[in-house]
């Protein structure tokens, strides 16, 4: 399975297609992770890029990304 995200220490970047995920849905899903991460959104032509940085290094970033994808459904 191809991953559409990268993780580097406590930083992650997730690339989402606008054809699949509307911006409003992405924003709504991200509200559930604002206590654990700092979030930045970039709105490119055909993509939405989500950048997450952990607030505490104890949290598992890969788990947060999985939960984020579940919220997007």
C-alpha positions in Angstrom: 0.0 0.0 0.0 1.4 3.4 -1.0 1.7 5.9 1.8 0.6 9.5 1.1 2.4 10.9 4.1 6.0 11.2 5.4 7.1 11.2 9.0 10.4 12.8 10.2 10.8 12.6 14.0 7.9 14.6 15.4 6.9 16.1 12.1 4.5 14.6 9.5 3.3 15.8 6.1 0.1 14.3 4.6 -0.9 14.9 1.0 -4.6 14.6 0.2 -6.4 14.8 -3.2 -9.0 17.5 -3.4 -11.0 15.2 -5.7 -11.5 12.8 -2.8 -11.3 15.0 0.3 -13.1 18.4 0.4 -11.2 21.1 2.4 -14.2 21.5 4.8 -14.0 17.7 5.6 -10.2 17.9 6.2 -10.6 20.9 8.5 -13.4 19.2 10.5 -11.4 16.0 10.9 -8.3 18.0 12.1 -10.2 19.6 14.9 -10.0 16.3 16.8 -6.1 16.4 16.8 -5.5 20.0 17.8 -4.7 19.1 21.4 -2.0 16.7 20.4 -0.4 18.4 17.4 0.3 21.8 15.9 -1.4 21.9 12.4 -0.7 23.8 9.3 -2.7 23.5 6.0 -1.6 24.3 2.5 -4.1 24.5 -0.3 -2.4 23.7 -3.6 -4.1 23.3 -7.0 -5.2 19.7 -6.8 -3.9 18.8 -3.3 -4.3 19.7 0.3 -1.1 19.4 2.3 -1.5 18.8 6.1 1.6 19.4 8.2 1.5 18.1 11.8 4.0 18.6 14.6 3.7 16.8 17.9 3.2 18.9 20.9 4.7 16.2 23.1 7.2 13.6 21.9 5.5 10.8 23.8 2.6 10.5 21.3 2.8 8.1 18.4 2.5 10.2 15.2 1.8 7.2 13.0 -1.2 6.3 15.2 -2.5 9.9 15.0 -2.2 9.9 11.2 -4.2 6.6 11.1 -6.9 8.1 13.3 -7.0 11.2 11.1 -7.6 9.1 8.0 -10.4 7.3 9.8 -12.0 10.7 10.7 -11.8 11.7 7.1 -14.3 8.9 6.2 
